[in-house]
Amino acid sequence: MGTPPCSGGHHRRCGCFGVTNPVFPRSRRNNQPGAGPTHRFLESLPHQTIRGDVRLTEQGETIAQKYGNRSTATYNLELLLAGVTGITLRQRHIREPVDDAASLVGELSDFSREAYRGLLKMEGFMDFFRSATPIDALELSSIGSRPSRRTGRQSLGDLRAIPWVFSWTQSRYYLPGWYGIGTALKRLQSMNVPGFARVVELRRCSPFLRFVLTNAETESCERRADINGVICDIMSF
């Protein structure tokens, strides 16, 4: 689970000196910056971060899906234009809302990171990863703009983010998008009951927290347990 976005202070400071500081997210399939519905993502950014413009990097595998023909290209560009215009005009005339998510998201982030790293360090995990996903084929395909590994060493730390996420997507686990968040919420509920109740409330009124939880929920729901079960049976895990 990611940490909350910055408070927007640097954007305000840039504005005082007449300096434009556009947001530059990278649009990805999983629970990463820029993923999910465009307007929800823009709403989750700090107040007045969007001031009429935004720069995007689209993942290669989504370009054909979103811009492969005139109809889908027009639709997606209109969504982006409407989202940026709407956020810019709306936030220009309202005060910065109070978002208490930062006080709790840091704690949730620590819990989820601990669970996620615990999985990566689990004995036999790398064998499972290489057997349950087509990472070997992706590494040999040379379809990316950069090599799959930074230095060529056969270690998890050397693997770049894109083949890591894409391999789990191909096997329909979507693991990087949801693993750890359930543990984080459960631990918060047992260790900080008022804090958990506050998260439930903020889920409805905090754009950032709503965006993070909705993306994780989407990834979890799209996971194909039937396919995952077959893979595990074949591998005898």
C-alpha positions in Angstrom: 0.0 0.0 0.0 1.5 3.3 -1.0 2.1 6.3 1.1 -0.2 9.3 0.7 0.6 12.0 -1.8 2.5 15.1 -0.7 0.6 17.9 1.0 0.9 20.0 -2.1 3.1 22.5 -0.4 5.8 22.4 -3.1 3.1 23.3 -5.7 2.0 26.3 -3.7 5.6 27.4 -3.3 6.1 27.1 -7.0 3.0 29.1 -7.7 4.2 31.9 -5.5 7.2 32.3 -7.9 5.2 31.8 -11.0 6.8 28.4 -11.7 4.7 25.7 -13.3 5.2 22.3 -11.7 3.1 19.7 -13.7 2.2 16.3 -12.3 4.0 13.5 -14.2 2.4 10.2 -13.3 3.0 6.9 -15.1 -0.2 5.1 -16.1 0.0 1.4 -15.2 -2.3 -1.6 -15.1 -1.9 -2.4 -11.4 -2.2 -0.4 -8.3 0.4 2.2 -9.3 0.5 5.9 -9.9 -2.0 6.8 -12.6 -3.9 3.5 -12.6 -7.7 3.3 -12.2 -10.4 5.7 -13.5 -8.8 9.0 -14.7 -11.1 11.3 -12.7 -10.6 9.3 -9.5 -6.9 9.5 -9.9 -6.9 13.3 -10.5 -9.2 13.8 -7.5 -6.7 11.8 -5.3 -3.9 14.3 -5.9 -3.1 17.1 -3.5 -5.3 20.2 -3.7 -4.5 22.4 -6.8 -1.8 20.0 -8.0 -3.7 20.0 -11.3 -3.7 23.5 -12.8 -4.8 22.9 -16.4 -2.2 20.4 -17.5 -0.8 17.0 -16.7 1.8 14.8 -18.3 1.3 11.0 -18.7 3.4 8.1 -19.7 1.2 5.2 -20.9 2.4 1.6 -20.6 3.1 0.1 -23.9 0.6 -2.8 -23.5 -2.3 -0.3 -23.0 -1.7 1.9 -26.0 -3.4 -0.4 -28.5 -6.3 -0.9 -26.1 -6.9 2.8 -25.4 -5.7 4.4 -28.6 -5.9 1.7 -31.3 -8.7 3.3 -33.2 -10.3 6.7 -33.5 -13.4 5.9 -31.3 -11.4 4.6 -28.2 -8.7 7.2 -28.6 -11.4 10.0 -28.7 -13.1 8.5 -25.7 -10.0 8.2 -23.5 -8.7 11.6 -24.5 -12.1 13.2 -23.7 -12.0 11.5 -20.3 -8.6 13.0 -19.6 -9.5 16.4 -20.9 -12.7 16.5 -18.9 -11.0 15.3 -15.7 -8.2 17.9 -15.9 -10.6 20.7 -16.8 -13.1 19.8 -14.1 -10.5 19.4 -11.3 -8.8 22.7 -12.3 -12.0 24.8 -12.3 -13.5 23.2 -9.3 -10.4 23.5 -7.0 -9.8 27.1 -8.1 -12.8 28.3 -6.2 -12.8 26.1 -3.1 -10.5 25.9 -0.1 -8.2 22.9 0.4 -10.3 20.2 2.1 -9.0 18.6 5.3 -8.0 15.0 4.6 -7.0 13.1 7.7 -5.9 10.0 5.7 -2.2 10.8 6.2 -2.4 10.1 9.9 -3.5 6.5 9.3 -2.2 5.6 5.9 1.4 5.7 7.2 0.5 3.0 9.7 -1.4 0.9 7.2 1.6 1.3 4.8 4.0 -0.1 7.4 1.8 -3.1 8.1 1.2 -3.9 4.4 4.9 -3.5 3.6 5.9 -5.9 6.3 3.4 -8.5 5.0 4.5 -8.0 1.4 8.2 -8.3 2.2 7.6 -11.3 4.4 6.1 -13.0 1.3 9.1 -12.2 -0.9 11.5 -13.6 1.7 9.5 -16.7 2.3 11.4 -19.9 1.6 10.6 -21.3 -1.9 8.9 -18.1 -3.0 11.3 -17.5 -5.9 10.8 -21.0 -7.2 7.0 -20.5 -7.0 7.3 -17.2 -8.8 9.4 -18.6 -11.7 7.0 -21.6 -12.0 3.7 -19.9 -11.6 4.3 -16.9 -14.0 5.8 -16.6 -17.5 8.7 -14.5 -16.2 11.2 -16.6 -18.1 9.4 -16.0 -21.4 9.1 -12.3 -20.7 12.8 -12.0 -19.9 13.7 -13.6 -23.2 11.2 -11.8 -25.3 13.0 -8.4 -25.4 9.7 -6.5 -25.9 10.4 -3.7 -23.5 12.4 -0.5 -23.9 14.9 -1.7 -21.3 16.2 -5.1 -20.2 14.1 -6.9 -17.7 17.0 -6.9 -15.2 19.2 -4.0 -14.2 22.5 -5.8 -14.1 21.6 -9.3 -15.3 21.9 -11.0 -11.9 19.2 -13.6 -11.3 17.7 -12.0 -8.1 14.4 -10.4 -7.2 16.1 -7.1 -6.4 17.6 -7.0 -9.9 14.2 -7.5 -11.6 12.6 -4.3 -12.9 9.0 -3.4 -11.9 7.4 -3.8 -15.3 8.2 -7.5 -15.8 7.5 -8.2 -12.2 4.0 -6.8 -12.4 3.3 -8.0 -15.9 4.2 -11.6 -15.1 1.8 -11.8 -12.2 -0.9 -10.2 -14.5 -0.3 -12.9 -17.2 -1.0 -15.7 -14.7 -4.0 -13.8 -13.3 -2.7 -13.5 -9.8 -2.4 -9.6 -9.9 -0.4 -10.1 -6.7 1.4 -6.7 -6.5 -1.9 -4.9 -6.7 -3.5 -6.3 -3.6 -1.2 -8.5 -1.4 -0.7 -7.0 2.1 -3.6 -4.6 2.2 -5.9 -7.2 4.0 -3.3 -7.9 6.6 -2.8 -4.1 7.1 -6.5 -3.5 7.7 -6.9 -6.5 10.0 -3.9 -5.4 12.1 -5.2 -1.9 12.3 -8.6 -3.2 13.4 -7.0 -5.3 16.2 -4.5 -2.7 17.4 -6.3 0.6 16.8 -10.1 0.2 16.8 -10.8 4.0 16.6 -8.3 4.3 13.8 -9.9 1.5 11.9 -13.3 3.1 12.4 -11.8 6.3 11.0 -10.5 4.5 8.0 -14.0 3.2 7.3 -15.3 6.8 7.4 -12.5 8.2 5.3 -13.1 5.5 2.7 -16.1 7.6 1.7 -14.7 11.1 1.9 -10.9 10.9 1.3 -10.2 10.9 -2.4 -6.8 9.5 -1.9 -7.8 6.6 0.4 -10.8 5.8 -1.7 -8.6 5.6 -4.8 -6.0 3.3 -3.2 -8.6 1.0 -1.6 -10.7 0.8 -4.7 -7.8 -0.1 -6.9 -6.7 -2.8 -4.5 -10.2 -4.2 -4.3 -10.4 -4.2 -8.1 -7.2 -6.2 -8.4 -8.4 -8.6 -5.7 -11.7 -9.2 -7.5 -10.1 -9.7 -10.9 -7.8 -12.4 -9.6 -8.8 -15.7 -11.1 -8.8 -18.2 -8.2 -9.8 -21.0 -10.5 -6.7 -20.5 -12.7 -4.5 -19.9 -9.7 -5.7 -23.2 -8.2 -4.9 -25.2 -11.4 -1.4 -23.7 -11.4 -0.8 -24.6 -7.8 -2.1 -28.2 -8.4 0.2 -28.6 -11.4 3.1 -27.4 -9.4 2.1 -29.4 -6.2 2.3 -26.3 -4.0 
